[in-house]
């Protein structure tokens, strides 16, 4: 039971950021070759959904 949770945590901690970085890199390379296309925009949006570049700031007042 604990091993399953550790495996799930490892997947989320390692695989998801790697997938987001790969999608972002592929998006940039496609845009540099062919310009902005629907596929490159979709890859960039997917990467932002998985792992946003900028952290959202919380306002306290």
Secondary structure, DSSP 8 states (H G I E B T S, - for coil): -HHHHHHHHHIIIIIHHHHHHHHHHHHHHHHHHH-S-HHHHHHHHHHHHHS-SS-------
